[in-house]
């Protein structure tokens, strides 16, 4: 057994009836850093990919300022990337100078990142709109002056108004892989405020990154971007997904992501599951650091492998398995064996393993009526609420307002029961939008999608 990490295995029920019918057993697998895990920081290779379309330069106005410009005829609604947005013309010079822009907060975030990198770290910056450009090729962070000077060039760029995000992703991937190595933690951070015109190609780029074990963390700004696309990119590649409504949050999100990358302790975690004959793996959800349906898991000869990415000390992963236990006579049986494999580049070790068994007791009569574990069932409820929200929003997008309303009502009830009153209220408002207008609001849909993913951040013990 390794002291570098621990694997806590908790079943929804440790005793089940010795019955003639298959039974569902939930299994919560929680990975935690162990006592012997070192604190040496691995070098970081950070590739930032930033939307530089014209919408990033629109002044952020107060309601009074916006109303004043509208009265002067300086504001009109236009369609960009298929989405209606406000276009500003003949903005007074003093207002243009004094009003902040999303780009200004991006520049602050990039300067902060550069200052926080160490001399052995690397950094690159790709910007995109209709075209993409590697503004900073992969450089050693020791060259801070050159990097900071390049950040200041963001203002004068003219790359077009449309958002072809896959072009930026491809350039960012190329820069990241120039310095990629097992001893270095590589991460792409992607920020956009627009609806990508090349969504299918973006997913192909995410698949390429996933195959190279290169996480892509996505940051969606405002209400015009495609949240399903950005979340899919992050989940597919084992990155993080963030939603920012206010551009002032950009520096904090970039700092949080950099801090997480710098806290990577173990690499290439992989859960290997060997199912006992007759046991079925019905579903796998990641439940920490955020909820995600991991989709179909390939099973060969009763064995499955689930890649988990890297281990961040302060945000270790956890999984929820749905196992179907077959009928058995009374007795103790192993449902599956779990092997957790990982690499420790700091110590030059690869292929380290931690083993544990998932065991259940079949019993007859009153002995089989054990109560469900409250911690596991709390996680199950939060995963169910997330899934209801996700399917409801997908149905709303497909035009099925009635089906979406039914699922949102069910999610609303569960959220209230959990004490998630603010999120329940946001859900109720979207139910009203569906009933009144036949669709959910863009801002509401994004809040529900992102916040239900984070329900397990505060699971009950």
Buried (B, 14 or more C-beta within 10 A) or exposed (E): EBEBBBBEBBBBBEBBBBEEEBBBBBBBBBBBBBEEBEEEBBBBBBBBBBBBBBBBBBBBBEEEBBEBBEEEEBBEEEEBBEBEBBBBEEBEEEBEEEBEBBBBBBBBBBBBBBEBBEEBBBBBBBBBBBBBBBBBBBBBBBBBEEBBEBBEEBEEBEBBBBBBBBBBBBBBBBBBBEBBEBEBBBBBBBBBBBBBBBBEBBBBBBEBBBEBBBBBBBBBBBBBBBBBBBBBBBBBBBBBBBBBBEBBBBBBBBBBBBEBBBBBBBBBBBBBBBBBEBBBBEBBBBBBBBBBBBEEBEEEEBBBBBEBBBBBBEBBBBBBBBBBBBEBEEEEBEBBBBBBBBBBBBEEEEEBEBBBEBBBBBBEEEEBEBEEBEBBBBBBBBBBBBBBBBBBBBBBEEEBBEBBBBBBBBBBBBBBEBEBEEBBEBBBBBBEBBEEEBBBBBBBBBBBBBBBBBBBEEBEE
